Each structure stands twice: as C-alpha cells, then as structure tokens.
Amino acid sequence: MKLRQAILQLQAQPFSLIVLDIMMDDGNGLEVLRYLRGHRPETLVIALSARREVEDRIDALGLGADDYMTKPFSPMELLARIQAHLRRRHPETSNRPNVIQLNKLVLDIDNYVLHNDGLQHGLTPVECHLLQVFMLNPDRVLTKGEIYKQVWQHENYDANNLSVFISRIRKILESAPGSQSNLHTIRGIGYRLSGDGR
C-alpha cells in the first residue's frame, strides 16, 4: 500500500489495530505512524521492518508503535501478538481501577493520560499499561519477563522493545520541574518503581 493511500484510509475510518510495514512503496511508514499518533492515538500499531538496527527500533517505538517485529518472522507469532494486544485493549474483566494514584502521579487509564505534579502527558497504550503495572506494584521488583508478559501478554520476550519503553517512561517521570525518575533498574533482574517518590 502507498503512503498517501494509507493515510486516506485512516482518515476515512477508525481501526482498533494496524500492522504497519515501515518500508512502503512511495515513502516511509513512520509518516503513517506520525499521522496516527497525531490524529488517532488510541489505535494500536505493530510495526514491521526488515531493518534490525536498534536505532530503527527506537525510532518506531519512540514515535508510538506498540510493538516492533523484524522480518523474517513467523506468521503465527504475529497473530499471537495481534491477539494479545486486542485482549489487552478489550479485557474480559472490568474490575481494574480507571484511575490510579501514587504520590504525585495520577494515571487516567481510560484516557491514556498521566498527571505528574500538575503536568499532563498523553500516553500510548503500551506506555499507559506499563505505568499501570508499575503503579499497582509500588516498591516491588518486577522481572523483565514478568513485565513483558503483563504488558504485551505473550511469551515472546523482547528485551530491546522493553528497554526503549522503560527509557520513555523515565523521561515522562522526570518531566516535572525538580523531579527525578523513581523507576529503578535492578541489575540482571528487572525494574522497581519506588512508592515513596524517591
């Protein structure tokens, strides 16, 4: 599909999830991703690319892709990731809180917004779910595999994807004046969000 054609289709109707090939016939799929995040931020995006460099992964995830897969890949793995993202978007149980507060952090899950000491941040679905997992488990060390399974809801653990998102979450937590990230790396294990804000 061509770049202009893709954007016209996105303007015409909403989609729950899009599998986006970064290499398009007449342009860069990242332009489609920029359009989505500017106009349809709730749409889940799985980016596909033949490029394996970490910088390319950072570019796509940094622009708001919810997942990133490199070619060649198993069609069954892609299907599993699609199903996992859609399950997370439409959970069977509705007993989770819609707003979570931890010190100066207030996470509005329904609207994908984090309030941090007066500042408001729009979040991608994955960023929102990551913060939800951490804020519901303050001071608890969460392993990388455990985080990945809770957020992406599949077994194909991707350390590079996770590290990019952790870096993005830290920048958001550090954005308030005078604040510093209280999301700590536990070497060789995973991460811990400090409940006391330090």
Salt bridges, closest charged atoms under 4 A:
ASP21 OD2 - LYS71 NZ 2.57
GLU31 OE2 - ARG34 NH1 2.59
ASP56 OD2 - ARG51 NE 3.01
ASP66 OD2 - ARG37 NH2 3.00
ASP67 OD1 - ARG81 NH1 2.88
ASP67 OD2 - HIS85 NE2 3.16
ASP67 OD2 - HIS154 NE2 3.69
GLU77 OE2 - ARG81 NH2 2.63
ASP117 OD2 - LYS104 NZ 3.78
GLU127 OE2 - ARG168 NH2 2.59
GLU146 OE2 - ARG140 NH2 2.40
GLU155 OE2 - LYS149 NZ 3.26
ASP158 OD2 - ARG57 NH1 2.98
ASP196 OD2 - ARG198 NH2 2.88
